[in-house]
Amino acid sequence: MNIQNSRFLNKTNEINEYFLPKLEFNYDYFGDFLSNQAMEIHHTKHHQTYINNLNNAIAKHKEWSKYSVEELLANLNNIPEDIRTAVKNHGGGHANHCLYWTILDKNKTLAKSQLKHAIEKDFGSLENCEEKLINSAISLFGSGWTWLCVDKNKNLLIENTQNQDSPLSKGFVPILTIDVWEHAYYLNYQNKRADFVKLLMSHLNWQKIESRYIDALSL
């Protein structure tokens, strides 16, 4: 069986369970942008539920637990049919949130040269890229995610996915994501998704996003 390799989260080398990652910040880190309550519920309730359901699915085919969640998502067609939908939904929920937590920061951090040049090549400027991300996230109908990805030709693209679908399943490598499920923002913004998404642009750590970009180029 040919399993495409991925190097973005904790890869297990033996039968194990997937686990909730420890955040690099406290739940009150973002102040007025995202409240303590919103962050804690999002992390310990919503994200944890995806992990619990993923572990329950993988327990039925323990030979798959040695793979990282990204490898599972990149190889959905090889996953046993009776757990494939669960891996897609709950594995996606786990991987998507893991990426999301790592690119947030209290203040915006600018990209360095390599990603900056790539963004300028593919979008004209960082401002244009951010505007396209905002418009994509606002226009996405229902629950889902907006992504900045690296495609198979190493170009950048903006992609929307529904529910907990992952760009990894399409052969893209995600380096930035915006969570537009209501549980990500409703306690602070109610139905005003646009307000949340626009403010999120001021809380992206572009240096961490660039690190993911550089990793993606080496795959």
Secondary structure, 3 states (H helix, E strand, C coil): CCCCCCCCCCCCCCCCCCCCCCCCCCCCCCCCCCCHHHHHHHHHHHHHHHHHHHHHHHCCCHHHHHCCHHHHHHCHHHCCHHHHHHHHHHHHHHHHHHHHHHHECCCCECCCHHHHHHHHHHHCCHHHHHHHHHHHHHHCCCCEEEEEEECCCCCEEEEEEECCCCHHHHCCEEEEEEECCHHHCHHHHCCCHHHHHHHHHHHEEHHHHHHHHHHHHCC
